[in-house]
């Protein structure tokens, strides 16, 4: 069965230590990014726009219901948020993650994942 026919996907976790803190970064293949874009109706941008630009589309201050783009870091944060919400215990370097049912659910998990990532990086 292809990824497009399923309601979930599997990601590998690249686990590394930074400043004595164990951080898991989801490795997300291009085909998963394409499926997210299609399912959510959001445009994928390879990198967040740099600060100081005129466009605020990628700003974290933009309310989720107004966002029409996402970046790789958003997908990574979604996976981290999904793991936290489901109380998943990571026993291997791969985990099965459900696709979000709509952009609102996606951005809620992104917000949770971002807070986890920022807490681990501080």
N, CA, C and O atoms as CSV, one atom per row, in Angstrom:
chain,resi,resn,atom,element,x,y,z
A,1,UNK,N,N,0.852,-1.180,0.000
A,1,UNK,CA,C,0.000,0.000,0.000
A,1,UNK,C,C,0.894,1.238,0.000
A,1,UNK,O,O,1.852,1.299,0.771
A,2,UNK,N,N,0.604,2.216,-0.840
A,2,UNK,CA,C,1.424,3.420,-0.918
A,2,UNK,C,C,1.088,4.363,0.233
A,2,UNK,O,O,0.035,4.245,0.859
A,3,UNK,N,N,1.997,5.300,0.503
A,3,UNK,CA,C,1.782,6.281,1.573
A,3,UNK,C,C,0.513,7.092,1.332
A,3,UNK,O,O,-0.173,7.460,2.286
A,4,UNK,N,N,0.189,7.379,0.057
A,4,UNK,CA,C,-0.967,8.209,-0.246
A,4,UNK,C,C,-2.271,7.528,0.137
A,4,UNK,O,O,-3.282,8.207,0.315
A,5,UNK,N,N,-2.278,6.214,0.269
A,5,UNK,CA,C,-3.496,5.482,0.579
A,5,UNK,C,C,-3.661,5.230,2.076
A,5,UNK,O,O,-4.643,4.613,2.487
A,6,UNK,N,N,-2.732,5.691,2.886
A,6,UNK,CA,C,-2.798,5.415,4.311
A,6,UNK,C,C,-3.121,6.680,5.101
A,6,UNK,O,O,-3.081,7.789,4.570
A,7,UNK,N,N,-3.438,6.493,6.367
A,7,UNK,CA,C,-3.722,7.628,7.245
A,7,UNK,C,C,-2.548,7.892,8.184
A,7,UNK,O,O,-2.650,8.698,9.109
A,8,UNK,N,N,-1.445,7.211,7.936
A,8,UNK,CA,C,-0.269,7.381,8.786
A,8,UNK,C,C,1.005,7.224,7.946
A,8,UNK,O,O,0.959,6.803,6.790
A,9,UNK,N,N,2.121,7.568,8.550
A,9,UNK,CA,C,3.412,7.416,7.903
A,9,UNK,C,C,4.442,7.073,8.966
A,9,UNK,O,O,4.202,7.264,10.159
A,10,UNK,N,N,5.576,6.571,8.534
A,10,UNK,CA,C,6.645,6.213,9.449
A,10,UNK,C,C,7.819,7.151,9.217
A,10,UNK,O,O,8.218,7.392,8.078
A,11,UNK,N,N,8.360,7.671,10.288
A,11,UNK,CA,C,9.541,8.527,10.194
A,11,UNK,C,C,10.665,7.917,11.019
A,11,UNK,O,O,10.437,7.241,12.022
A,12,UNK,N,N,11.868,8.176,10.569
A,12,UNK,CA,C,13.049,7.785,11.331
A,12,UNK,C,C,13.452,8.955,12.200
A,12,UNK,O,O,13.299,10.115,11.816
A,13,UNK,N,N,13.960,8.646,13.357
A,13,UNK,CA,C,14.412,9.681,14.281
A,13,UNK,C,C,15.925,9.677,14.314
A,13,UNK,O,O,16.546,8.661,14.625
A,14,UNK,N,N,16.511,10.808,13.994
A,14,UNK,CA,C,17.948,10.987,14.073
A,14,UNK,C,C,18.229,11.513,15.474
A,14,UNK,O,O,18.027,12.695,15.751
A,15,UNK,N,N,18.686,10.650,16.339
A,15,UNK,CA,C,18.865,11.012,17.742
A,15,UNK,C,C,20.326,11.384,17.985
A,15,UNK,O,O,21.237,10.627,17.650
A,16,UNK,N,N,20.527,12.533,18.559
A,16,UNK,CA,C,21.879,12.984,18.837
A,16,UNK,C,C,21.900,13.717,20.166
A,16,UNK,O,O,20.856,14.109,20.688
A,17,UNK,N,N,23.081,13.896,20.703
A,17,UNK,CA,C,23.228,14.628,21.965
A,17,UNK,C,C,23.766,16.013,21.680
A,17,UNK,O,O,24.708,16.183,20.906
A,18,UNK,N,N,23.168,16.981,22.303
A,18,UNK,CA,C,23.635,18.364,22.182
A,18,UNK,C,C,23.651,18.956,23.584
A,18,UNK,O,O,22.617,19.022,24.249
A,19,UNK,N,N,24.811,19.380,24.025
A,19,UNK,CA,C,24.945,19.950,25.365
A,19,UNK,C,C,24.375,19.016,26.432
A,19,UNK,O,O,23.666,19.452,27.339
A,20,UNK,N,N,24.690,17.746,26.314
A,20,UNK,CA,C,24.246,16.716,27.243
A,20,UNK,C,C,22.728,16.540,27.277
A,20,UNK,O,O,22.197,15.952,28.220
A,21,UNK,N,N,22.029,17.039,26.267
A,21,UNK,CA,C,20.584,16.871,26.171
A,21,UNK,C,C,20.295,15.985,24.975
A,21,UNK,O,O,20.794,16.235,23.878
A,22,UNK,N,N,19.504,14.965,25.176
A,22,UNK,CA,C,19.145,14.056,24.084
A,22,UNK,C,C,17.989,14.668,23.299
A,22,UNK,O,O,16.926,14.938,23.858
A,23,UNK,N,N,18.201,14.885,22.001
A,23,UNK,CA,C,17.214,15.525,21.150
A,23,UNK,C,C,16.899,14.600,19.984
A,23,UNK,O,O,17.811,14.059,19.359
A,24,UNK,N,N,15.623,14.415,19.686
A,24,UNK,CA,C,15.208,13.594,18.554
A,24,UNK,C,C,14.698,14.497,17.437
A,24,UNK,O,O,13.768,15.278,17.638
A,25,UNK,N,N,15.304,14.388,16.271
A,25,UNK,CA,C,14.893,15.176,15.122
A,25,UNK,C,C,14.301,14.216,14.090
A,25,UNK,O,O,15.012,13.350,13.582
A,26,UNK,N,N,13.019,14.354,13.774
A,26,UNK,CA,C,12.416,13.468,12.775
A,26,UNK,C,C,13.012,13.706,11.388
A,26,UNK,O,O,13.157,14.847,10.948
A,27,UNK,N,N,13.356,12.611,10.707
A,27,UNK,CA,C,13.841,12.665,9.332
A,27,UNK,C,C,12.627,12.399,8.438
A,27,UNK,O,O,12.064,11.304,8.463
A,28,UNK,N,N,12.227,13.395,7.653
A,28,UNK,CA,C,10.979,13.308,6.890
A,28,UNK,C,C,11.274,13.314,5.395
A,28,UNK,O,O,11.811,14.291,4.873
A,29,UNK,N,N,10.923,12.219,4.696
A,29,UNK,CA,C,11.177,12.126,3.253
A,29,UNK,C,C,10.322,13.111,2.441
A,29,UNK,O,O,9.254,13.536,2.881
A,30,UNK,N,N,10.815,13.461,1.252
A,30,UNK,CA,C,10.121,14.410,0.380
A,30,UNK,C,C,8.693,13.984,0.060
A,30,UNK,O,O,7.804,14.833,-0.001
A,31,UNK,N,N,8.447,12.673,-0.147
A,31,UNK,CA,C,7.086,12.251,-0.499
A,31,UNK,C,C,6.096,12.499,0.638
A,31,UNK,O,O,4.914,12.738,0.389
A,32,UNK,N,N,6.567,12.444,1.877
A,32,UNK,CA,C,5.704,12.749,3.029
A,32,UNK,C,C,5.377,14.248,3.034
A,32,UNK,O,O,4.245,14.643,3.314
A,33,UNK,N,N,6.370,15.067,2.725
A,33,UNK,CA,C,6.151,16.516,2.655
A,33,UNK,C,C,5.092,16.833,1.605
A,33,UNK,O,O,4.214,17.662,1.844
A,34,UNK,N,N,5.166,16.186,0.450
A,34,UNK,CA,C,4.182,16.397,-0.620
A,34,UNK,C,C,2.776,15.998,-0.172
A,34,UNK,O,O,1.806,16.695,-0.466
A,35,UNK,N,N,2.671,14.888,0.531
A,35,UNK,CA,C,1.363,14.420,1.006
A,35,UNK,C,C,0.785,15.408,2.020
A,35,UNK,O,O,-0.404,15.721,1.975
A,36,UNK,N,N,1.623,15.898,2.933
A,36,UNK,CA,C,1.163,16.909,3.892
A,36,UNK,C,C,0.618,18.121,3.161
A,36,UNK,O,O,-0.456,18.623,3.492
A,37,UNK,N,N,1.353,18.586,2.175
A,37,UNK,CA,C,0.941,19.753,1.409
A,37,UNK,C,C,-0.423,19.527,0.770
A,37,UNK,O,O,-1.288,20.400,0.825
A,38,UNK,N,N,-0.617,18.356,0.164
A,38,UNK,CA,C,-1.897,18.025,-0.477
A,38,UNK,C,C,-3.025,17.895,0.541
A,38,UNK,O,O,-4.096,18.476,0.368
A,39,UNK,N,N,-2.779,17.128,1.602
A,39,UNK,CA,C,-3.828,16.880,2.599
A,39,UNK,C,C,-4.269,18.147,3.327
A,39,UNK,O,O,-5.449,18.311,3.637
A,40,UNK,N,N,-3.320,19.040,3.599
A,40,UNK,CA,C,-3.627,20.230,4.386
A,40,UNK,C,C,-3.929,21.457,3.536
A,40,UNK,O,O,-4.418,22.463,4.049
A,41,UNK,N,N,-3.642,21.379,2.247
A,41,UNK,CA,C,-3.863,22.532,1.388
A,41,UNK,C,C,-2.918,23.678,1.718
A,41,UNK,O,O,-3.263,24.849,1.554
A,42,UNK,N,N,-1.722,23.330,2.185
A,42,UNK,CA,C,-0.708,24.322,2.540
A,42,UNK,C,C,0.481,24.190,1.597
A,42,UNK,O,O,0.820,23.087,1.169
A,43,UNK,N,N,1.100,25.297,1.280
A,43,UNK,CA,C,2.272,25.319,0.411
A,43,UNK,C,C,3.515,25.053,1.243
A,43,UNK,O,O,3.708,25.668,2.292
A,44,UNK,N,N,4.357,24.140,0.779
A,44,UNK,CA,C,5.613,23.851,1.473
A,44,UNK,C,C,6.682,24.827,1.009
A,44,UNK,O,O,6.878,25.025,-0.190
A,45,UNK,N,N,7.373,25.435,1.970
A,45,UNK,CA,C,8.538,26.259,1.656
A,45,UNK,C,C,9.743,25.584,2.296
A,45,UNK,O,O,9.705,25.256,3.482
A,46,UNK,N,N,10.807,25.372,1.536
A,46,UNK,CA,C,11.950,24.609,2.045
A,46,UNK,C,C,12.557,25.153,3.332
A,46,UNK,O,O,12.983,24.371,4.182
A,47,UNK,N,N,12.608,26.453,3.496
A,47,UNK,CA,C,13.156,27.038,4.708
A,47,UNK,C,C,12.282,28.203,5.132
A,47,UNK,O,O,11.685,28.881,4.296
A,48,UNK,N,N,12.212,28.428,6.427
A,48,UNK,CA,C,11.494,29.609,6.912
A,48,UNK,C,C,12.213,30.848,6.397
A,48,UNK,O,O,13.436,30.864,6.264
A,49,UNK,N,N,11.435,31.881,6.111
A,49,UNK,CA,C,12.049,33.117,5.648
A,49,UNK,C,C,12.850,33.735,6.777
A,49,UNK,O,O,12.476,33.631,7.945
A,50,UNK,N,N,13.923,34.363,6.433
A,50,UNK,CA,C,14.801,34.965,7.437
A,50,UNK,C,C,14.120,36.158,8.090
A,50,UNK,O,O,13.273,36.814,7.484
A,51,UNK,N,N,14.497,36.429,9.325
A,51,UNK,CA,C,13.955,37.593,10.014
A,51,UNK,C,C,14.379,38.851,9.273
A,51,UNK,O,O,15.427,38.879,8.628
A,52,UNK,N,N,13.574,39.871,9.367
A,52,UNK,CA,C,13.887,41.119,8.715
A,52,UNK,C,C,13.259,41.255,7.341
A,52,UNK,O,O,13.362,42.309,6.713
A,53,UNK,N,N,12.608,40.198,6.864
A,53,UNK,CA,C,11.943,40.267,5.574
A,53,UNK,C,C,10.598,40.960,5.740
A,53,UNK,O,O,10.066,41.027,6.848
A,54,UNK,N,N,10.052,41.471,4.655
A,54,UNK,CA,C,8.783,42.182,4.704
A,54,UNK,C,C,7.617,41.221,4.933
A,54,UNK,O,O,6.668,41.559,5.642
A,55,UNK,N,N,7.679,40.024,4.339
A,55,UNK,CA,C,6.582,39.058,4.442
A,55,UNK,C,C,6.583,38.400,5.821
A,55,UNK,O,O,7.620,37.937,6.297
A,56,UNK,N,N,5.410,38.363,6.458
A,56,UNK,CA,C,5.285,37.760,7.790
A,56,UNK,C,C,4.607,36.393,7.744
A,56,UNK,O,O,4.198,35.876,8.783
A,57,UNK,N,N,4.481,35.798,6.549
A,57,UNK,CA,C,3.759,34.535,6.398
A,57,UNK,C,C,4.320,33.426,7.278
A,57,UNK,O,O,3.554,32.622,7.808
A,58,UNK,N,N,5.627,33.364,7.445
A,58,UNK,CA,C,6.237,32.294,8.234
A,58,UNK,C,C,6.480,32.693,9.684
A,58,UNK,O,O,7.078,31.933,10.445
A,59,UNK,N,N,6.027,33.865,10.066
A,59,UNK,CA,C,6.236,34.335,11.436
A,59,UNK,C,C,5.449,33.483,12.425
A,59,UNK,O,O,4.297,33.138,12.163
A,60,UNK,N,N,6.057,33.140,13.554
A,60,UNK,CA,C,5.329,32.380,14.572
A,60,UNK,C,C,4.193,33.178,15.193
A,60,UNK,O,O,3.337,32.616,15.875
A,61,UNK,N,N,4.184,34.494,14.957
A,61,UNK,CA,C,3.128,35.348,15.509
A,61,UNK,C,C,1.837,35.293,14.696
A,61,UNK,O,O,0.792,35.746,15.163
A,62,UNK,N,N,1.901,34.739,13.475
A,62,UNK,CA,C,0.696,34.625,12.647
A,62,UNK,C,C,-0.179,33.513,13.213
A,62,UNK,O,O,0.296,32.401,13.447
A,63,UNK,N,N,-1.450,33.813,13.431
A,63,UNK,CA,C,-2.372,32.802,13.962
A,63,UNK,C,C,-2.498,31.653,12.968
A,63,UNK,O,O,-2.524,31.884,11.759
A,64,UNK,N,N,-2.577,30.408,13.468
A,64,UNK,CA,C,-2.609,29.236,12.595
A,64,UNK,C,C,-3.674,29.276,11.501
A,64,UNK,O,O,-3.426,28.825,10.383
A,65,UNK,N,N,-4.842,29.804,11.806
A,65,UNK,CA,C,-5.913,29.799,10.800
A,65,UNK,C,C,-5.593,30.685,9.597
A,65,UNK,O,O,-6.271,30.604,8.573
A,66,UNK,N,N,-4.561,31.534,9.714
A,66,UNK,CA,C,-4.166,32.406,8.609
A,66,UNK,C,C,-2.916,31.909,7.879
A,66,UNK,O,O,-2.524,32.484,6.864
A,67,UNK,N,N,-2.302,30.868,8.378
A,67,UNK,CA,C,-1.091,30.360,7.732
A,67,UNK,C,C,-1.460,29.551,6.495
A,67,UNK,O,O,-2.394,28.749,6.514
A,68,UNK,N,N,-0.709,29.778,5.417
A,68,UNK,CA,C,-0.953,29.007,4.199
A,68,UNK,C,C,0.321,28.325,3.709
A,68,UNK,O,O,0.346,27.764,2.613
A,69,UNK,N,N,1.388,28.373,4.528
A,69,UNK,CA,C,2.643,27.704,4.204
A,69,UNK,C,C,3.158,26.972,5.441
A,69,UNK,O,O,2.765,27.263,6.571
A,70,UNK,N,N,4.040,26.024,5.194
A,70,UNK,CA,C,4.726,25.343,6.284
A,70,UNK,C,C,6.139,25.011,5.832
A,70,UNK,O,O,6.427,24.966,4.636
A,71,UNK,N,N,7.016,24.779,6.800
A,71,UNK,CA,C,8.413,24.457,6.531
A,71,UNK,C,C,8.759,23.119,7.171
A,71,UNK,O,O,7.968,22.556,7.927
A,72,UNK,N,N,9.942,22.622,6.862
A,72,UNK,CA,C,10.379,21.343,7.409
A,72,UNK,C,C,10.356,21.353,8.931
A,72,UNK,O,O,9.956,20.365,9.547
A,73,UNK,N,N,10.777,22.447,9.543
A,73,UNK,CA,C,10.785,22.524,11.000
A,73,UNK,C,C,9.363,22.355,11.560
A,73,UNK,O,O,9.188,21.802,12.646
A,74,UNK,N,N,8.348,22.831,10.819
A,74,UNK,CA,C,6.958,22.648,11.264
A,74,UNK,C,C,6.582,21.163,11.265
A,74,UNK,O,O,5.917,20.688,12.186
A,75,UNK,N,N,7.009,20.435,10.231
A,75,UNK,CA,C,6.726,18.994,10.190
A,75,UNK,C,C,7.455,18.270,11.322
A,75,UNK,O,O,6.897,17.380,11.965
A,76,UNK,N,N,8.690,18.658,11.553
A,76,UNK,CA,C,9.443,18.046,12.646
A,76,UNK,C,C,8.775,18.331,13.989
A,76,UNK,O,O,8.672,17.446,14.839
A,77,UNK,N,N,8.325,19.561,14.173
A,77,UNK,CA,C,7.620,19.905,15.413
A,77,UNK,C,C,6.293,19.161,15.514
A,77,UNK,O,O,5.886,18.770,16.608
A,78,UNK,N,N,5.606,18.959,14.370
A,78,UNK,CA,C,4.355,18.191,14.370
A,78,UNK,C,C,4.614,16.782,14.901
A,78,UNK,O,O,3.869,16.288,15.748
A,79,UNK,N,N,5.665,16.141,14.405
A,79,UNK,CA,C,5.981,14.777,14.845
A,79,UNK,C,C,6.286,14.760,16.337
A,79,UNK,O,O,5.794,13.891,17.057
A,80,UNK,N,N,7.088,15.704,16.810
A,80,UNK,CA,C,7.393,15.772,18.248
A,80,UNK,C,C,6.121,15.990,19.067
A,80,UNK,O,O,5.938,15.367,20.113
A,81,UNK,N,N,5.244,16.874,18.592
A,81,UNK,CA,C,3.971,17.118,19.279
A,81,UNK,C,C,3.074,15.893,19.267
A,81,UNK,O,O,2.430,15.582,20.269
A,82,UNK,N,N,3.030,15.193,18.131
A,82,UNK,CA,C,2.224,13.975,18.020
A,82,UNK,C,C,2.704,12.934,19.024
A,82,UNK,O,O,1.901,12.305,19.713
A,83,UNK,N,N,4.012,12.760,19.100
A,83,UNK,CA,C,4.585,11.795,20.043
A,83,UNK,C,C,4.179,12.151,21.473
A,83,UNK,O,O,3.790,11.280,22.252
A,84,UNK,N,N,4.273,13.433,21.810
A,84,UNK,CA,C,3.910,13.878,23.154
A,84,UNK,C,C,2.417,13.686,23.424
A,84,UNK,O,O,2.037,13.186,24.483
A,85,UNK,N,N,1.570,14.082,22.467
A,85,UNK,CA,C,0.110,13.972,22.653
A,85,UNK,C,C,-0.336,12.529,22.834
A,85,UNK,O,O,-1.222,12.243,23.640
A,86,UNK,N,N,0.269,11.636,22.097
A,86,UNK,CA,C,-0.125,10.225,22.156
A,86,UNK,C,C,0.584,9.478,23.271
A,86,UNK,O,O,0.279,8.314,23.533
A,87,UNK,N,N,1.531,10.140,23.931
A,87,UNK,CA,C,2.275,9.486,25.005
A,87,UNK,C,C,3.107,8.337,24.490
A,87,UNK,O,O,3.331,7.349,25.190
A,88,UNK,N,N,3.576,8.478,23.229
A,88,UNK,CA,C,4.368,7.424,22.620
A,88,UNK,C,C,5.715,7.284,23.322
A,88,UNK,O,O,6.366,8.276,23.650
A,89,UNK,N,N,6.109,6.073,23.539
A,89,UNK,CA,C,7.424,5.785,24.087
A,89,UNK,C,C,8.308,5.395,22.906
A,89,UNK,O,O,7.977,4.480,22.152
A,90,UNK,N,N,9.409,6.077,22.750
A,90,UNK,CA,C,10.286,5.809,21.618
A,90,UNK,C,C,11.277,4.730,22.007
A,90,UNK,O,O,12.206,4.964,22.780
A,91,UNK,N,N,11.062,3.535,21.454
A,91,UNK,CA,C,11.940,2.412,21.742
A,91,UNK,C,C,12.841,2.061,20.570
A,91,UNK,O,O,13.716,1.203,20.688
A,92,UNK,N,N,12.629,2.721,19.443
A,92,UNK,CA,C,13.460,2.457,18.276
A,92,UNK,C,C,13.710,3.774,17.564
A,92,UNK,O,O,13.313,4.836,18.043
A,93,UNK,N,N,14.371,3.697,16.416
A,93,UNK,CA,C,14.648,4.927,15.687
A,93,UNK,C,C,13.582,5.212,14.628
A,93,UNK,O,O,13.794,6.064,13.765
A,94,UNK,N,N,12.441,4.517,14.674
A,94,UNK,CA,C,11.336,4.773,13.742
A,94,UNK,C,C,10.020,4.786,14.522
A,94,UNK,O,O,9.845,4.045,15.489
A,95,UNK,N,N,9.110,5.640,14.082
A,95,UNK,CA,C,7.815,5.750,14.747
A,95,UNK,C,C,6.732,5.993,13.703
A,95,UNK,O,O,6.966,6.666,12.700
A,96,UNK,N,N,5.541,5.439,13.948
A,96,UNK,CA,C,4.406,5.638,13.051
A,96,UNK,C,C,3.592,6.827,13.558
A,96,UNK,O,O,3.239,6.905,14.734
A,97,UNK,N,N,3.303,7.751,12.638
A,97,UNK,CA,C,2.632,9.003,12.972
A,97,UNK,C,C,1.400,9.154,12.088
A,97,UNK,O,O,1.465,8.890,10.887
A,98,UNK,N,N,0.289,9.572,12.665
A,98,UNK,CA,C,-0.932,9.805,11.889
A,98,UNK,C,C,-0.860,11.151,11.183
A,98,UNK,O,O,-0.337,12.125,11.726
A,99,UNK,N,N,-1.395,11.193,9.958
A,99,UNK,CA,C,-1.533,12.480,9.284
A,99,UNK,C,C,-2.587,13.284,10.036
A,99,UNK,O,O,-3.560,12.707,10.522
A,100,UNK,N,N,-2.420,14.589,10.143
A,100,UNK,CA,C,-3.445,15.407,10.810
A,100,UNK,C,C,-4.708,15.459,9.961
A,100,UNK,O,O,-4.639,15.414,8.733
A,101,UNK,N,N,-5.865,15.552,10.619
A,101,UNK,CA,C,-7.133,15.554,9.881
A,101,UNK,C,C,-7.439,16.901,9.247
A,101,UNK,O,O,-8.237,16.985,8.314
A,102,UNK,N,N,-6.798,17.969,9.758
A,102,UNK,CA,C,-7.003,19.302,9.177
A,102,UNK,C,C,-5.871,20.225,9.628
A,102,UNK,O,O,-5.104,19.869,10.522
A,103,UNK,N,N,-5.760,21.405,9.017
A,103,UNK,CA,C,-4.681,22.320,9.398
A,103,UNK,C,C,-4.694,22.724,10.876
A,103,UNK,O,O,-3.632,22.905,11.471
A,104,UNK,N,N,-5.862,22.867,11.465
A,104,UNK,CA,C,-5.950,23.261,12.869
A,104,UNK,C,C,-5.266,22.229,13.770
A,104,UNK,O,O,-4.502,22.592,14.663
A,105,UNK,N,N,-5.539,20.958,13.537
A,105,UNK,CA,C,-4.911,19.885,14.321
A,105,UNK,C,C,-3.402,19.889,14.087
A,105,UNK,O,O,-2.620,19.704,15.019
A,106,UNK,N,N,-3.005,20.101,12.837
A,106,UNK,CA,C,-1.588,20.178,12.499
A,106,UNK,C,C,-0.898,21.268,13.307
A,106,UNK,O,O,0.121,21.014,13.950
A,107,UNK,N,N,-1.452,22.494,13.279
A,107,UNK,CA,C,-0.807,23.615,13.955
A,107,UNK,C,C,-0.822,23.465,15.473
A,107,UNK,O,O,0.088,23.950,16.145
A,108,UNK,N,N,-1.847,22.796,16.030
A,108,UNK,CA,C,-1.854,22.546,17.479
A,108,UNK,C,C,-0.685,21.651,17.864
A,108,UNK,O,O,0.001,21.907,18.854
A,109,UNK,N,N,-0.459,20.597,17.077
A,109,UNK,CA,C,0.664,19.694,17.364
A,109,UNK,C,C,2.004,20.371,17.116
A,109,UNK,O,O,2.972,20.128,17.838
A,110,UNK,N,N,2.061,21.231,16.084
A,110,UNK,CA,C,3.286,21.981,15.808
A,110,UNK,C,C,3.630,22.857,17.013
A,110,UNK,O,O,4.787,22.920,17.430
A,111,UNK,N,N,2.634,23.523,17.563
A,111,UNK,CA,C,2.859,24.399,18.719
A,111,UNK,C,C,3.416,23.611,19.903
A,111,UNK,O,O,4.352,24.056,20.567
A,112,UNK,N,N,2.839,22.445,20.162
A,112,UNK,CA,C,3.312,21.598,21.257
A,112,UNK,C,C,4.731,21.117,20.979
A,112,UNK,O,O,5.596,21.187,21.852
A,113,UNK,N,N,4.969,20.631,19.773
A,113,UNK,CA,C,6.300,20.153,19.407
A,113,UNK,C,C,7.349,21.241,19.477
A,113,UNK,O,O,8.474,20.999,19.915
A,114,UNK,N,N,6.985,22.450,19.045
A,114,UNK,CA,C,7.912,23.579,19.097
A,114,UNK,C,C,8.295,23.883,20.545
A,114,UNK,O,O,9.459,24.146,20.846
A,115,UNK,N,N,7.305,23.844,21.437
A,115,UNK,CA,C,7.615,24.132,22.848
A,115,UNK,C,C,8.539,23.061,23.428
A,115,UNK,O,O,9.406,23.369,24.246
A,116,UNK,N,N,8.362,21.814,23.012
A,116,UNK,CA,C,9.264,20.740,23.474
A,116,UNK,C,C,10.663,20.957,22.950
A,116,UNK,O,O,11.639,20.846,23.692
A,117,UNK,N,N,10.762,21.270,21.655
A,117,UNK,CA,C,12.082,21.494,21.034
A,117,UNK,C,C,12.786,22.678,21.686
A,117,UNK,O,O,13.973,22.598,21.999
A,118,UNK,N,N,12.062,23.777,21.893
A,118,UNK,CA,C,12.671,24.963,22.490
A,118,UNK,C,C,13.103,24.700,23.936
A,118,UNK,O,O,14.139,25.197,24.378
A,119,UNK,N,N,12.308,23.922,24.665
A,119,UNK,CA,C,12.661,23.581,26.045
A,119,UNK,C,C,13.940,22.748,26.065
A,119,UNK,O,O,14.794,22.944,26.929
A,120,UNK,N,N,14.079,21.807,25.103
A,120,UNK,CA,C,15.257,20.960,25.037
A,120,UNK,C,C,16.496,21.719,24.577
A,120,UNK,O,O,17.621,21.335,24.898
A,121,UNK,N,N,16.288,22.791,23.830
A,121,UNK,CA,C,17.419,23.555,23.299
A,121,UNK,C,C,17.860,24.683,24.214
A,121,UNK,O,O,18.866,25.339,23.948
A,122,UNK,N,N,17.113,24.916,25.295
A,122,UNK,CA,C,17.492,26.035,26.180
A,122,UNK,C,C,18.383,25.579,27.307
A,122,UNK,O,O,18.791,26.390,28.138
